[in-house]
Amino acid sequence: MSSGGFHVHGPHDHAIEHATHGHGDGHGSDHASHGDEGHGGGNSSTNKIAMFTAIVATVGAIFAYMGGATQANAGLMKNDAAIKKTEASNQWNYFQSKSTKQSLAELARDLTPGEQEKAKYQAKIDRYETEKNEIKKVAEGLEADAHAFDQKSEAQMHQHHRWAQATTALQVAIALAAIALLTRKKWLEWGMYGVAAVGLGVGTMALLHI
């Protein structure tokens, strides 16, 4: 599979074309000598494998698209998480600024002899404390959002890996189908079905977020 999607084109295409159409004039007499029954059995197997290849290629293309989509989603969510972390950091810096002002107000209150001045500074201290609590609440909310986006990004990347594994398995199944067409080995046919089943199973796991 290329970065652009699931491509079936390759050496196995020529094998399928050869197996389907290559038994023409050059080999016509051989087919006639084997009789109608043998020719029908060979065509049946060839058609079955060709149909299998077409179906698997279509499913593989869908899996490849889903893999690309989940990878893109993971990147977007990771970017959102970074933005939320930056916003949270700004809020904590604001919180620290308020803490510094509050400390200075407390120092001024303690050094001021007049009760009226002490009350004025105490009012500032109370205001800074209220503002700090509000800023802290916003900062913690932004951190929670960033953590949630990180978790979603990781889940999307896990799903992307599942789609990629499923796509790879289906590509292997198509390659086995091409070899089976050339060699007429029954065990290769069973192998292509088995690998395709594994690919479909992993694809199902990706769909179910397992």
Protein Blocks (a to p, Z undefined) as FASTA:
>chain_A
ZZkbccfbdfklmmmmmmmmmmmmklmmmmmmnojklmmmmmmmmmmmmmmmmmmmmmmm
mmmmmmmmmmmmmmmmmmmmmmmmmmmmmmmmmmmmmmmmmmmmmmmmmmpmbfklmmmm
mmmmmmmmmmmmmmmmmmmmmmmmmmmmmmmmmmmmmmmmmmmmmmmmmmmmmmmmmmmm
mnopaklmmmmmmmmmmmmmmmmmmmnoZZ
